[in-house]
Amino acid sequence: MRQAGRSLPEYRAIRGGGTILDAIQDPDLSTELSLQPVRRYGVDAAILYSDIVVPAFAVGFGLTVTPGIGPEVEHPFRRRDDLGRLRPLDPEADTPYVVQTVRQLVADLEVPLIGFAGAPFTVASYLVEGRPSKDHAVAKALMLSDEMLWHDLLDRLADLAVASLMSQIDAGVSAVQLFDSWAGSLSPAQYRRYVLPHSQKVLSAIGSTGVPRIHFGVTTGEFLGQIGEAGADVVGVDWRVPLREARRRVGQGRALQGNLDPTAVLAGLPAALAATRDVLAENAGHPGHVFNLGHGVIPTSDPDILTEITRCVHAEGRTDGPTA
């Protein structure tokens, strides 16, 4: 998952003050922060150090990421005139630091690099709410009261995501992930009507590149099949749905990613390894599985336990079949 290294002491030693957006705009720092978990854990891929709101920030929508809170918008999206604040993204001009970070990482890494972007719904939830929300009530109210404006907003955000992902692919990432972190706040019917077409637009647009596409949301178990329909090659699964059931819901032709509960890492090494082995057993040797946490690394996680989890997966979780 993104920000995989934020529990590391070496991360805290160099991350510095300011917002994550400050760090992201420093390619040398972002490169080092991306490399740290690869060195420490020996994982099979690196995750680009960035954030899902970078494209909206870069086109001047007027947001920041407040430490301890998350994305905040001074003037949230409220009316049709606000669409004008979401101009097209020119990655070479607007996010050259992201492109440069990718290029540096590709030159330094011996494992693949995974890039990412925020899915239209999740980014919209921040822009409309103005800050992180538990119920996404303001965003959903706009969605239900002005469907045309809602679709126009998500269409703009889909374009931003496509431009960002294509720039990362052009710079050399080996796979990309579309994060729809808050899609689980929706019902299956709401997801299909108001969100699915826009995620499909993003994933379809980058399909011609041949780069593997991962799609992930939290608490999306009730519509994992629709997540699969969006067009990714790999569907991320949080810890709430067992892998066998997730595979049944997603259907044939998709690999799965997940799904260790991140809090298991906080329970001590024996419990963490037991939970890891439970995930491996649930997968039952199926080759279409990318072992991962079911969401991001909790900052208070013990890095040594994460190292042992990685070793366990490498020793006990490999299959002889084709990899996902």
N, C-alpha and C positions, 0 to 999 in steps of 0.2 A: 504494500500500500504506500501511497505517497507520504512524505515526511517520515520515512522508515527509521531515520536516524535520530529522531528528536529525543529519545530516551538516553542517548549516549553522553558521557561526560565530555568527550572530545567535541561533540556538537555544542554543548553549552559553553565550552571554553572559547570558541571562535565565533559563535553566532552573533554576539554583540547585542547592543540595544536597538531601539527602533522597531519598525514593523517588519513582517516577513517580506513585504514588498520592497523594502530597502535592501534586504539580503538578496532577493531574486535579481535585482538590478545590478548586482556585482557578479559578473560571470565567474571570476576566479573563486569567490566565496561559494557560490552556488555549485560549482564543480566539486569543490572539496566536500561540501555537505552531502552531495549525492554519492560521493565515493566512500564516505566513512562507514556506512552500514555494510557495504560490499567487503571492505577490508576486515571489518570486525566479525561478521557472521559467515562469510563465505557463501552467500546466497547465489542463486543462478542467474540473477538479472539485477540491474540497477534501476532505480526510479528517479526520474528527473526531479530535482528540487525546484518546485514552483508552486503555484496556487491556482485554483479554478477561477478566481476573479481577475486574473491578470489581464485578459483581453478587454474586459469592461473598464478596468482601471486605465489601461493604455490608451483607449480612445477618448478618455476624458469624461467619463460619466460622473465622476466626483465621488469616489469611494476610497476608503482606506481599510486596513485590517488592524484593528485595535488589539494589542496584546491582552490576552485573558478574556477577550470578548468574541472577536471574529470580525467579519466584514461589516462595516458600517457605511451608510450612505447619507450624506448631509441633506440632500433633497431627493427623497425616494421617487420612484416611478409612480405616477398617478394618473396621467392623462395622455391623450394622443400626441400632444406636442412634445412629450418626453421621448418619443421615438427618435426625434432629431438629435438626441444626445448619444445615440448609438450608431455612429457612422461606421462604415466598413473598416476592418482592421487591415493595415499594411504591415505585416510582420517585420520586414526589413527596416522600416522606419519607426514603427511603434514599439516593437518588442525585439530589438536587435540583441539585447542581453540574453533572451531566451535562446535565440538561434545560436549565439556564440557559445553559450553554456553547453548546448547539445553537441556542437562541433568539437568542443574541447573534451567532453566526456567520451564521445565516440573514438577519439584519438587515444585516450588513456585507458579505456576499459578493455578487458579480455572477456567480458560477458555482455549479453545484449542490454540495450538501454530501452526502457519503457517510458514513453511520453504520455501526456494526458491532457484532457480539457474537461471543463464542467459542462454537464448536460444542460440544455436550455431551461428545463423546469427549475433545477436547483439554483442556477444563477439568477433566474427571474425571481425566485423567492427572496433572495437577498436584496435585489434591486427594488422590489416592491415593498417588502417589509421594512427595509432600511437598516436591519440588524438581524442577527440570528433569532429564530423564533421556534417555539415548541409546537405550535399548532398551525403556523403558516396561514392564519386566519385572513389577514389582509390580502395576501396573494391569492388565496382561493376565492375570496369574495370578488376580486377583480375578474378572475377566471370565469366565475359563474354569472356575473352581472354584465360583462361586456366581452362576449366571446370573440368578436372580430378583433378588438384591440389586443386581447390576450394572444391570439394566434399571430398577429403582426409582431408583437413583442418577442414571442418565442422564435419566430422566423428570423428576426434580426440576430438573436442570440445564437441560433443555429449557424448562421453565416459566420459569426465571430469564432465559434468553435471549429468550424471547418477550416477557416483561414489559419488559425493557430495550429491545428493538428497537421495540416499540410506543410506548414513551415517546419515543424519538428521532423516530419517524415523526410522532407527534402534535405534537412541537415543531418539525417542519419539514424534516427531512432529505429529500433527493430520491431516495435509493437506500440500500440497506443491504447489507452483506457479512457472511456467516457464515464465520468462520475456523476450519477444522479442520486446524490446522497439522501435527498429528502423526498424522493418520489413515493416512499412508503407512507406518506401522509395522505395519499389519495386512495380512493376506492378503485377497483379494477375498471369499472365503467368510466370513471373520471380519467384514469390514465389513458385508456384507449382513445377517448374523444379529444382530450386537451393536450396530451403530452406525446404519445407514441409517434404521431406523424413527424414531429420535429426531431426526435431522437433518430428516427429512420432516415431523415434527411441528412443528418450528420454522418451516420455510419455508412450510408449509401455513397455519399460524396467521396469518401476516402477508400471505398472498396476497390476501386480500380488500381490502387497502388500495390495491392497484394500484401500489404502489411497487416498482420493479425490485429483484430479489434476485440477489445474486452469491454464489457458493459456491466456496470455495478450500481446497485442501489441498496439502501438499508431498509429493512422491514418490507421488502417487496415480495415476500413469499407467496402472497395471495395472487400475484400476477407474474410469476416467473416465466410463464409461457409467453406472455406479451413482451417481457424483457428480451426473450429469445427472438421473438418476431422482429424486433427492432433492427436486427441485421448483424449483430456481432458474431464473432467466431467463438468467443468464450463468454460465459455468463457468470458473473460474480455472485456468490451466495453468502449471506451472513450466517451467523451461528444458529438461527432460529429454525431452520429447515434442514433435516438430515440430507446428506448428499444423495442417497438413493431416491428419496422422494423428490429432491430438486431435479435429479436427472429425468425422472418420470414427467415432471411438470414442464421442463424445458423442451424435452423431446429429442429426437435423433439429430445428429449433425452439429451439435454444439458441445464444446468442452466446458467444464466447470472450473471455477476458481474459488477457493475457500477451504474450510470455513471454521477454523479454530476460534472459539470465543476469546477475545483479547484479555478478558479478566482472568482467564486460566493462567496467564503468565504471572499474575500477581499472587497466585496461590502457593507458590513454592515449586521447586523442581519436580518432586514426585508427582504432584497433581498436574503440573503442566505437561509432563511427558505422558501421563496416563490419558489426558485429554487429546494430546497429539495422536497417540496410537488409536484412540477411538475414531478420530477422523479418518485415519488411514484404513482402519477396519471397515468403516462405513463405505469408503470408496471401493473396497473389495478388489483392489488391483486394477481397476479400470484405467486404461491409458490416458483417457481424456480428462485429466485432473491436474490443475496447478495448485499445489498446497499453498495456503496463505492464511492469514488471519481473516476473520469474518468482518473486520473493519480495521481502522488504523491502530497503530501501536500507541498504547497509553503511555504518556510521558514518564510515569513513575515505574515503568517496567524495568526489571533487572536485565541488563544486556547479556549477562552470563547465561541466564535461563533461555533467552532467545537464541544464543549460540548453540546450546544443547538441543533445543527444538530443531534447529537446522540440521545438526548432526544426526539426530534421530530420523528425520525425514529422508536424508540422503542414504542412511544405512538401511532403513526398513520400508521406505515408500516408493522406491524405484520399481518400474515394471520393465518387462522385456519387449513390450509392444511399442508402437509409435508414440512419441510424446505429443502433448497437446500443443 
